[in-house]
Amino acid sequence: MIKDKVQLIIIVIGFISYGFFVNTMLQIPTVIIPSWFLVLMYTPVLIGISLTLGYFVKNLRETKWKTISFTFLFIAVLSLVYVFSESKKNLRINIPKNYTGTVYLVLSNETTNDFDINEFGIGYVCADTYNSGFRPKVYRQDRDITKTINSYSSGSASSSSMSRNSICYLEFNVPPENINISLKPTVYKQDKDTLKSIKDYNNSSSLRRNLVPDLEIKIPPKINKRISILDLLNNKVIDKERIKQN
């Protein structure tokens, strides 16, 4: 009886751990395929590995426990290992109100991060955060726009004006916000006066000719031209005193 309760608890823990696994994977920023597709792709792999390990453990131990119990035990273990491996700290990045374009987080020689992006798209990330990794939460005027960021990348650059070899940075692109303008149908008064019933109103060809259809126009704001990090460095937009050079 006790063994049955223990197995039931293991199965419940397995389901809960799998829920954390799914939630963590859905937070992964993707470029081509959506994150939910990753869940559909890796779930059979997780179940297959867990089922195989559970089958072998049951046979090796010659226990009365069911294979399904060992399977959920391994689902819980593998799911939690994945969750903890991805449990990087969330850090907020603040984007200026009207800024669109490339953002550079330059590796700094300081012990703290400066994620208040300036008008040129520059912020500073300390070495500890850069090396350990983090999950960025991007905000524009207290509005979370993290999901609009397609990808993040890292790079390095060197300049003749620098005393050492190169600087490192992280970069991502902030897309523009669309401005929506809706045009509603216009019904001319003379057409209304000639209609005798609601049926005529709905079916009148003359009315339809004078109706302006619903239109939605999306006007993207001006996108900032992409400026290379070397141009920003040479134009003294980046503070060289704060840069950690390699």
CYANA upper distance limits for C-alpha pairs under 8 A (distance plus 0.5 A):
  1 MET  CA      5 LYS  CA      6.97
  2 ILE  CA      6 VAL  CA      6.73
  3 LYS  CA      7 GLN  CA      6.67
  3 LYS  CA     65 TRP  CA      8.31
  4 ASP  CA      8 LEU  CA      6.68
  5 LYS  CA      9 ILE  CA      6.67
  6 VAL  CA     10 ILE  CA      6.74
  7 GLN  CA     11 ILE  CA      6.77
  7 GLN  CA     65 TRP  CA      8.12
  7 GLN  CA     69 SER  CA      6.12
  8 LEU  CA     12 VAL  CA      6.80
  8 LEU  CA     69 SER  CA      8.22
  9 ILE  CA     13 ILE  CA      6.64
 10 ILE  CA     14 GLY  CA      6.54
 10 ILE  CA     69 SER  CA      7.10
 10 ILE  CA     72 PHE  CA      7.04
 10 ILE  CA     73 LEU  CA      6.47
 11 ILE  CA     15 PHE  CA      6.86
 11 ILE  CA     69 SER  CA      6.70
 11 ILE  CA     72 PHE  CA      5.85
 11 ILE  CA     73 LEU  CA      7.56
 12 VAL  CA     16 ILE  CA      6.81
 13 ILE  CA     17 SER  CA      6.48
 13 ILE  CA     72 PHE  CA      8.36
 13 ILE  CA     73 LEU  CA      8.43
 13 ILE  CA     76 ALA  CA      6.93
 14 GLY  CA     18 TYR  CA      6.59
 14 GLY  CA     72 PHE  CA      5.38
 14 GLY  CA     73 LEU  CA      6.62
 14 GLY  CA     74 PHE  CA      8.35
 14 GLY  CA     75 ILE  CA      6.16
 14 GLY  CA     76 ALA  CA      4.83
 15 PHE  CA     19 GLY  CA      6.79
 15 PHE  CA     72 PHE  CA      8.10
 15 PHE  CA     76 ALA  CA      7.95
 16 ILE  CA     20 PHE  CA      7.07
 16 ILE  CA     76 ALA  CA      8.35
 17 SER  CA     21 PHE  CA      6.73
 17 SER  CA     75 ILE  CA      7.94
 17 SER  CA     76 ALA  CA      5.59
 17 SER  CA     77 VAL  CA      8.47
 17 SER  CA     79 SER  CA      6.24
 17 SER  CA     80 LEU  CA      6.64
 18 TYR  CA     22 VAL  CA      6.71
 18 TYR  CA     75 ILE  CA      7.38
 18 TYR  CA     76 ALA  CA      7.09
 18 TYR  CA     79 SER  CA      6.27
 19 GLY  CA     23 ASN  CA      6.68
 20 PHE  CA     24 THR  CA      6.53
 20 PHE  CA     79 SER  CA      7.82
 20 PHE  CA     80 LEU  CA      8.11
 20 PHE  CA     83 VAL  CA      7.34
 21 PHE  CA     25 MET  CA      6.73
 21 PHE  CA     79 SER  CA      5.73
 21 PHE  CA     80 LEU  CA      7.56
 21 PHE  CA     82 TYR  CA      7.43
 21 PHE  CA     83 VAL  CA      6.44
 22 VAL  CA     26 LEU  CA      6.67
 22 VAL  CA     39 VAL  CA      6.80
 23 ASN  CA     27 GLN  CA      7.17
 24 THR  CA     28 ILE  CA      7.65
 24 THR  CA     83 VAL  CA      6.83
 24 THR  CA     86 GLU  CA      7.94
 25 MET  CA     35 SER  CA      7.19
 25 MET  CA     36 TRP  CA      8.36
 25 MET  CA     38 LEU  CA      7.82
 25 MET  CA     39 VAL  CA      7.10
 26 LEU  CA     35 SER  CA      5.59
 26 LEU  CA     36 TRP  CA      6.50
 26 LEU  CA     39 VAL  CA      7.81
 27 GLN  CA     35 SER  CA      7.79
 28 ILE  CA     35 SER  CA      6.79
 29 PRO  CA     35 SER  CA      7.73
 29 PRO  CA    147 LYS  CA      8.05
 29 PRO  CA    149 ILE  CA      8.32
 29 PRO  CA    150 ASN  CA      7.23
 29 PRO  CA    151 SER  CA      7.01
 30 THR  CA     34 PRO  CA      6.65
 30 THR  CA     35 SER  CA      6.86
 30 THR  CA    150 ASN  CA      6.88
 30 THR  CA    151 SER  CA      7.06
 31 VAL  CA    150 ASN  CA      5.87
 31 VAL  CA    151 SER  CA      6.56
 33 ILE  CA     37 PHE  CA      7.13
 33 ILE  CA     38 LEU  CA      8.21
 34 PRO  CA     38 LEU  CA      7.53
 35 SER  CA     39 VAL  CA      7.18
 36 TRP  CA     40 LEU  CA      6.95
 37 PHE  CA     41 MET  CA      6.57
 38 LEU  CA     42 TYR  CA      6.50
 39 VAL  CA     43 THR  CA      6.31
 40 LEU  CA     44 PRO  CA      7.86
 41 MET  CA     45 VAL  CA      7.84
 42 TYR  CA     46 LEU  CA      6.63
 43 THR  CA     47 ILE  CA      6.67
 44 PRO  CA     48 GLY  CA      6.34
 45 VAL  CA     49 ILE  CA      6.62
 46 LEU  CA     50 SER  CA      6.60
 46 LEU  CA     75 ILE  CA      7.30
 46 LEU  CA     78 LEU  CA      8.16
 47 ILE  CA     51 LEU  CA      6.39
 47 ILE  CA     71 THR  CA      8.17
 47 ILE  CA     75 ILE  CA      7.36
 48 GLY  CA     52 THR  CA      6.64
 49 ILE  CA     53 LEU  CA      6.66
 50 SER  CA     54 GLY  CA      6.38
 50 SER  CA     70 PHE  CA      8.31
 50 SER  CA     71 THR  CA      5.44
 50 SER  CA     72 PHE  CA      7.64
 50 SER  CA     73 LEU  CA      8.43
 50 SER  CA     74 PHE  CA      5.58
 50 SER  CA     75 ILE  CA      6.14
 51 LEU  CA     55 TYR  CA      6.55
 51 LEU  CA     67 THR  CA      8.09
 51 LEU  CA     68 ILE  CA      7.97
 51 LEU  CA     70 PHE  CA      8.20
 51 LEU  CA     71 THR  CA      5.31
 51 LEU  CA     74 PHE  CA      8.49
 52 THR  CA     56 PHE  CA      6.89
 52 THR  CA     71 THR  CA      8.26
 53 LEU  CA     57 VAL  CA      6.61
 53 LEU  CA     70 PHE  CA      8.28
 53 LEU  CA     71 THR  CA      7.59
 53 LEU  CA     74 PHE  CA      7.84
 54 GLY  CA     58 LYS  CA      6.60
 54 GLY  CA     67 THR  CA      6.21
 54 GLY  CA     68 ILE  CA      7.78
 54 GLY  CA     69 SER  CA      8.18
 54 GLY  CA     70 PHE  CA      4.97
 54 GLY  CA     71 THR  CA      5.11
 54 GLY  CA     73 LEU  CA      8.39
 54 GLY  CA     74 PHE  CA      7.49
 55 TYR  CA     59 ASN  CA      6.87
 55 TYR  CA     67 THR  CA      6.09
 55 TYR  CA     70 PHE  CA      7.94
 55 TYR  CA     71 THR  CA      8.03
 56 PHE  CA     60 LEU  CA      6.53
 57 VAL  CA     61 ARG  CA      6.53
 57 VAL  CA     70 PHE  CA      7.93
 58 LYS  CA     62 GLU  CA      6.37
 58 LYS  CA     63 THR  CA      6.52
 58 LYS  CA     65 TRP  CA      7.63
 58 LYS  CA     66 LYS  CA      7.93
 58 LYS  CA     67 THR  CA      6.71
 58 LYS  CA     70 PHE  CA      7.67
 59 ASN  CA     63 THR  CA      7.84
 65 TRP  CA     69 SER  CA      7.28
 65 TRP  CA     70 PHE  CA      8.26
 66 LYS  CA     70 PHE  CA      7.50
 67 THR  CA     71 THR  CA      6.63
 68 ILE  CA     72 PHE  CA      6.72
 69 SER  CA     73 LEU  CA      6.68
 70 PHE  CA     74 PHE  CA      6.80
 71 THR  CA     75 ILE  CA      6.71
 72 PHE  CA     76 ALA  CA      6.56
 73 LEU  CA     77 VAL  CA      6.83
 74 PHE  CA     78 LEU  CA      6.41
 75 ILE  CA     79 SER  CA      6.33
 76 ALA  CA     80 LEU  CA      6.56
 77 VAL  CA     81 VAL  CA      6.65
 78 LEU  CA     82 TYR  CA      6.76
 79 SER  CA     83 VAL  CA      6.69
 80 LEU  CA     84 PHE  CA      6.54
 81 VAL  CA     85 SER  CA      6.59
 82 TYR  CA     86 GLU  CA      6.78
 83 VAL  CA     87 SER  CA      6.52
 88 LYS  CA    132 SER  CA      8.43
 88 LYS  CA    133 GLY  CA      7.02
 88 LYS  CA    134 PHE  CA      5.42
 88 LYS  CA    135 ARG  CA      6.53
 89 LYS  CA    133 GLY  CA      8.43
 89 LYS  CA    134 PHE  CA      5.67
 89 LYS  CA    135 ARG  CA      6.48
 90 ASN  CA    134 PHE  CA      6.47
 90 ASN  CA    135 ARG  CA      5.16
 90 ASN  CA    136 PRO  CA      6.28
 90 ASN  CA    137 LYS  CA      7.04
 91 LEU  CA    134 PHE  CA      7.32
 91 LEU  CA    135 ARG  CA      6.79
 91 LEU  CA    136 PRO  CA      5.71
 91 LEU  CA    137 LYS  CA      6.37
 92 ARG  CA    115 PHE  CA      7.52
 92 ARG  CA    136 PRO  CA      6.51
 92 ARG  CA    137 LYS  CA      5.18
 92 ARG  CA    138 VAL  CA      6.41
 92 ARG  CA    139 TYR  CA      7.59
 93 ILE  CA    115 PHE  CA      5.39
 93 ILE  CA    116 ASP  CA      6.74
 93 ILE  CA    117 ILE  CA      7.74
 93 ILE  CA    136 PRO  CA      7.19
 93 ILE  CA    137 LYS  CA      6.46
 93 ILE  CA    138 VAL  CA      5.26
 93 ILE  CA    139 TYR  CA      6.56
 94 ASN  CA    115 PHE  CA      6.71
 94 ASN  CA    116 ASP  CA      5.46
 94 ASN  CA    117 ILE  CA      6.43
 94 ASN  CA    138 VAL  CA      6.65
 94 ASN  CA    139 TYR  CA      5.52
 94 ASN  CA    140 ARG  CA      6.48
 94 ASN  CA    141 GLN  CA      8.00
 95 ILE  CA     99 TYR  CA      7.26
 95 ILE  CA    116 ASP  CA      7.24
 95 ILE  CA    117 ILE  CA      5.92
 95 ILE  CA    118 ASN  CA      8.14
 95 ILE  CA    121 GLY  CA      8.44
 95 ILE  CA    138 VAL  CA      7.68
 95 ILE  CA    139 TYR  CA      6.48
 95 ILE  CA    140 ARG  CA      5.39
 95 ILE  CA    141 GLN  CA      7.79
 96 PRO  CA    117 ILE  CA      7.12
 96 PRO  CA    118 ASN  CA      7.32
 96 PRO  CA    119 GLU  CA      7.12
 96 PRO  CA    140 ARG  CA      6.78
 96 PRO  CA    141 GLN  CA      7.67
 97 LYS  CA    140 ARG  CA      6.42
 97 LYS  CA    141 GLN  CA      6.46
 99 TYR  CA    119 GLU  CA      7.52
 99 TYR  CA    121 GLY  CA      8.11
 99 TYR  CA    174 VAL  CA      8.20
 99 TYR  CA    176 PRO  CA      8.47
 99 TYR  CA    224 ASN  CA      7.98
100 THR  CA    173 ASN  CA      8.06
100 THR  CA    174 VAL  CA      5.63
100 THR  CA    175 PRO  CA      6.20
100 THR  CA    176 PRO  CA      5.92
100 THR  CA    223 ILE  CA      6.17
100 THR  CA    224 ASN  CA      6.27
101 GLY  CA    121 GLY  CA      8.24
101 GLY  CA    173 ASN  CA      5.78
101 GLY  CA    174 VAL  CA      5.57
101 GLY  CA    175 PRO  CA      6.89
101 GLY  CA    176 PRO  CA      8.26
101 GLY  CA    223 ILE  CA      6.71
101 GLY  CA    224 ASN  CA      5.74
101 GLY  CA    225 LYS  CA      7.41
101 GLY  CA    226 ARG  CA      6.89
102 THR  CA    121 GLY  CA      6.97
102 THR  CA    171 GLU  CA      7.27
102 THR  CA    172 PHE  CA      6.24
102 THR  CA    173 ASN  CA      4.87
102 THR  CA    174 VAL  CA      6.73
102 THR  CA    226 ARG  CA      6.66
102 THR  CA    227 ILE  CA      8.31
103 VAL  CA    117 ILE  CA      8.22
103 VAL  CA    121 GLY  CA      5.03
103 VAL  CA    122 ILE  CA      6.52
103 VAL  CA    123 GLY  CA      8.16
103 VAL  CA    171 GLU  CA      5.94
103 VAL  CA    172 PHE  CA      5.95
103 VAL  CA    173 ASN  CA      6.52
103 VAL  CA    174 VAL  CA      7.66
104 TYR  CA    121 GLY  CA      6.60
104 TYR  CA    122 ILE  CA      5.58
104 TYR  CA    123 GLY  CA      6.68
104 TYR  CA    124 TYR  CA      8.48
104 TYR  CA    169 TYR  CA      6.88
104 TYR  CA    170 LEU  CA      6.25
104 TYR  CA    171 GLU  CA      5.08
104 TYR  CA    172 PHE  CA      7.49
104 TYR  CA    229 ILE  CA      8.12
105 LEU  CA    115 PHE  CA      8.24
105 LEU  CA    122 ILE  CA      6.58
105 LEU  CA    123 GLY  CA      5.14
105 LEU  CA    124 TYR  CA      5.40
105 LEU  CA    125 VAL  CA      6.28
105 LEU  CA    169 TYR  CA      5.87
105 LEU  CA    170 LEU  CA      5.48
105 LEU  CA    171 GLU  CA      6.63
106 VAL  CA    122 ILE  CA      7.79
106 VAL  CA    123 GLY  CA      6.71
106 VAL  CA    124 TYR  CA      5.22
106 VAL  CA    125 VAL  CA      6.37
106 VAL  CA    167 ILE  CA      8.05
106 VAL  CA    168 CYS  CA      6.74
106 VAL  CA    169 TYR  CA      4.80
106 VAL  CA    170 LEU  CA      7.00
106 VAL  CA    243 ILE  CA      7.57
107 LEU  CA    124 TYR  CA      6.42
107 LEU  CA    125 VAL  CA      5.52
107 LEU  CA    126 CYS  CA      6.31
107 LEU  CA    127 ALA  CA      6.90
107 LEU  CA    130 TYR  CA      7.59
107 LEU  CA    167 ILE  CA      7.47
107 LEU  CA    168 CYS  CA      5.99
107 LEU  CA    169 TYR  CA      5.90
107 LEU  CA    170 LEU  CA      8.41
107 LEU  CA    243 ILE  CA      6.67
107 LEU  CA    244 LYS  CA      6.32
108 SER  CA    124 TYR  CA      6.30
108 SER  CA    125 VAL  CA      6.25
108 SER  CA    126 CYS  CA      5.64
108 SER  CA    127 ALA  CA      7.19
108 SER  CA    242 ARG  CA      5.80
108 SER  CA    243 ILE  CA      4.87
108 SER  CA    244 LYS  CA      5.13
109 ASN  CA    126 CYS  CA      6.97
109 ASN  CA    127 ALA  CA      7.55
109 ASN  CA    242 ARG  CA      6.17
109 ASN  CA    243 ILE  CA      6.10
109 ASN  CA    244 LYS  CA      4.94
110 GLU  CA    126 CYS  CA      6.21
110 GLU  CA    127 ALA  CA      8.20
110 GLU  CA    242 ARG  CA      7.33
111 THR  CA    126 CYS  CA      6.10
111 THR  CA    127 ALA  CA      7.82
111 THR  CA    128 ASP  CA      8.15
112 THR  CA    125 VAL  CA      7.78
112 THR  CA    126 CYS  CA      6.08
113 ASN  CA    124 TYR  CA      6.34
113 ASN  CA    125 VAL  CA      5.21
113 ASN  CA    126 CYS  CA      5.80
113 ASN  CA    129 THR  CA      8.34
114 ASP  CA    123 GLY  CA      6.24
114 ASP  CA    124 TYR  CA      5.41
114 ASP  CA    125 VAL  CA      6.78
115 PHE  CA    123 GLY  CA      5.73
115 PHE  CA    124 TYR  CA      6.76
115 PHE  CA    125 VAL  CA      7.77
116 ASP  CA    123 GLY  CA      6.78
117 ILE  CA    121 GLY  CA      6.06
117 ILE  CA    122 ILE  CA      5.79
117 ILE  CA    123 GLY  CA      5.38
118 ASN  CA    122 ILE  CA      6.02
118 ASN  CA    123 GLY  CA      7.33
120 PHE  CA    237 VAL  CA      7.89
122 ILE  CA    238 ILE  CA      7.70
125 VAL  CA    129 THR  CA      7.11
125 VAL  CA    130 TYR  CA      6.84
126 CYS  CA    130 TYR  CA      6.64
127 ALA  CA    131 ASN  CA      6.48
128 ASP  CA    132 SER  CA      6.53
129 THR  CA    133 GLY  CA      6.10
129 THR  CA    134 PHE  CA      7.16
130 TYR  CA    134 PHE  CA      8.27
136 PRO  CA    146 THR  CA      8.02
137 LYS  CA    144 ASP  CA      7.64
137 LYS  CA    145 ILE  CA      8.35
137 LYS  CA    146 THR  CA      6.05
138 VAL  CA    144 ASP  CA      6.45
138 VAL  CA    145 ILE  CA      6.12
138 VAL  CA    146 THR  CA      5.26
139 TYR  CA    143 ARG  CA      5.71
139 TYR  CA    144 ASP  CA      5.02
139 TYR  CA    145 ILE  CA      6.05
139 TYR  CA    146 THR  CA      7.48
140 ARG  CA    144 ASP  CA      7.09
140 ARG  CA    145 ILE  CA      7.24
145 ILE  CA    149 ILE  CA      7.72
148 THR  CA    174 VAL  CA      8.07
148 THR  CA    175 PRO  CA      7.53
149 ILE  CA    172 PHE  CA      7.69
149 ILE  CA    173 ASN  CA      7.05
149 ILE  CA    174 VAL  CA      6.77
149 ILE  CA    175 PRO  CA      7.79
150 ASN  CA    173 ASN  CA      8.19
151 SER  CA    172 PHE  CA      6.84
151 SER  CA    173 ASN  CA      8.21
152 TYR  CA    170 LEU  CA      7.65
152 TYR  CA    171 GLU  CA      6.43
152 TYR  CA    172 PHE  CA      5.41
152 TYR  CA    173 ASN  CA      8.46
153 SER  CA    170 LEU  CA      6.23
153 SER  CA    171 GLU  CA      5.95
153 SER  CA    172 PHE  CA      7.02
154 SER  CA    168 CYS  CA      7.95
154 SER  CA    169 TYR  CA      6.21
154 SER  CA    170 LEU  CA      4.78
154 SER  CA    171 GLU  CA      6.57
155 GLY  CA    168 CYS  CA      6.31
155 GLY  CA    169 TYR  CA      6.03
155 GLY  CA    170 LEU  CA      6.87
155 GLY  CA    171 GLU  CA      8.32
156 SER  CA    166 SER  CA      6.84
156 SER  CA    167 ILE  CA      5.91
156 SER  CA    168 CYS  CA      4.76
156 SER  CA    169 TYR  CA      6.58
157 ALA  CA    166 SER  CA      5.73
157 ALA  CA    167 ILE  CA      5.97
157 ALA  CA    168 CYS  CA      7.13
157 ALA  CA    229 ILE  CA      7.98
157 ALA  CA    230 LEU  CA      7.42
158 SER  CA    162 MET  CA      7.78
158 SER  CA    165 ASN  CA      6.37
158 SER  CA    166 SER  CA      4.62
158 SER  CA    167 ILE  CA      6.80
158 SER  CA    230 LEU  CA      7.98
159 SER  CA    165 ASN  CA      8.19
159 SER  CA    166 SER  CA      7.54
159 SER  CA    230 LEU  CA      7.32
161 SER  CA    234 ASN  CA      8.15
162 MET  CA    166 SER  CA      8.13
164 ARG  CA    245 GLN  CA      6.66
164 ARG  CA    246 ASN  CA      6.93
165 ASN  CA    245 GLN  CA      7.32
165 ASN  CA    246 ASN  CA      6.19
166 SER  CA    245 GLN  CA      6.18
166 SER  CA    246 ASN  CA      5.92
167 ILE  CA    243 ILE  CA      7.56
167 ILE  CA    244 LYS  CA      7.08
167 ILE  CA    245 GLN  CA      5.51
167 ILE  CA    246 ASN  CA      6.72
168 CYS  CA    244 LYS  CA      8.41
168 CYS  CA    245 GLN  CA      8.14
168 CYS  CA    246 ASN  CA      8.49
176 PRO  CA    220 PRO  CA      6.91
176 PRO  CA    221 PRO  CA      6.81
176 PRO  CA    222 LYS  CA      8.27
176 PRO  CA    223 ILE  CA      7.13
177 GLU  CA    220 PRO  CA      6.86
177 GLU  CA    221 PRO  CA      7.37
178 ASN  CA    218 LYS  CA      6.20
178 ASN  CA    219 ILE  CA      6.17
178 ASN  CA    220 PRO  CA      5.19
178 ASN  CA    221 PRO  CA      7.33
179 ILE  CA    217 ILE  CA      8.41
179 ILE  CA    218 LYS  CA      5.96
179 ILE  CA    219 ILE  CA      5.68
179 ILE  CA    220 PRO  CA      6.76
179 ILE  CA    221 PRO  CA      8.09
180 ASN  CA    216 GLU  CA      7.00
180 ASN  CA    217 ILE  CA      6.20
180 ASN  CA    218 LYS  CA      5.32
180 ASN  CA    219 ILE  CA      7.20
181 ILE  CA    215 LEU  CA      8.48
181 ILE  CA    216 GLU  CA      6.14
181 ILE  CA    217 ILE  CA      5.67
181 ILE  CA    218 LYS  CA      7.12
182 SER  CA    214 ASP  CA      7.58
182 SER  CA    215 LEU  CA      6.14
182 SER  CA    216 GLU  CA      5.16
182 SER  CA    217 ILE  CA      7.05
183 LEU  CA    212 VAL  CA      8.42
183 LEU  CA    213 PRO  CA      8.19
183 LEU  CA    214 ASP  CA      6.18
183 LEU  CA    215 LEU  CA      5.71
183 LEU  CA    216 GLU  CA      7.14
184 LYS  CA    212 VAL  CA      7.54
184 LYS  CA    213 PRO  CA      7.42
184 LYS  CA    214 ASP  CA      5.77
184 LYS  CA    215 LEU  CA      7.66
185 PRO  CA    211 LEU  CA      5.99
185 PRO  CA    212 VAL  CA      5.12
185 PRO  CA    213 PRO  CA      5.96
185 PRO  CA    214 ASP  CA      6.54
186 THR  CA    210 ASN  CA      7.81
186 THR  CA    211 LEU  CA      5.87
186 THR  CA    212 VAL  CA      6.11
187 VAL  CA    191 ASP  CA      7.91
187 VAL  CA    192 LYS  CA      8.07
187 VAL  CA    207 LEU  CA      7.64
187 VAL  CA    210 ASN  CA      7.01
187 VAL  CA    211 LEU  CA      6.26
188 TYR  CA    192 LYS  CA      7.33
188 TYR  CA    207 LEU  CA      8.36
188 TYR  CA    210 ASN  CA      7.40
189 LYS  CA    193 ASP  CA      6.87
190 GLN  CA    194 THR  CA      7.10
191 ASP  CA    195 LEU  CA      7.18
191 ASP  CA    206 SER  CA      7.79
191 ASP  CA    207 LEU  CA      6.48
192 LYS  CA    201 TYR  CA      7.91
192 LYS  CA    207 LEU  CA      8.44
195 LEU  CA    200 ASP  CA      6.33
195 LEU  CA    201 TYR  CA      6.25
195 LEU  CA    204 SER  CA      8.38
196 LYS  CA    200 ASP  CA      6.87
196 LYS  CA    201 TYR  CA      8.07
197 SER  CA    201 TYR  CA      6.68
198 ILE  CA    202 ASN  CA      6.72
199 LYS  CA    203 ASN  CA      6.67
200 ASP  CA    204 SER  CA      5.93
201 TYR  CA    207 LEU  CA      8.03
204 SER  CA    208 ARG  CA      6.88
205 SER  CA    209 ARG  CA      6.69
206 SER  CA    210 ASN  CA      7.06
207 LEU  CA    211 LEU  CA      6.81
227 ILE  CA    231 ASP  CA      7.04
227 ILE  CA    232 LEU  CA      7.49
228 SER  CA    232 LEU  CA      7.03
229 ILE  CA    233 LEU  CA      6.57
230 LEU  CA    234 ASN  CA      6.49
231 ASP  CA    235 ASN  CA      6.50
232 LEU  CA    236 LYS  CA      6.80
232 LEU  CA    237 VAL  CA      5.65
232 LEU  CA    238 ILE  CA      6.63
233 LEU  CA    237 VAL  CA      6.35
233 LEU  CA    238 ILE  CA      5.64
233 LEU  CA    239 ASP  CA      8.26
233 LEU  CA    240 LYS  CA      8.15
236 LYS  CA    240 LYS  CA      8.26
239 ASP  CA    243 ILE  CA      7.43
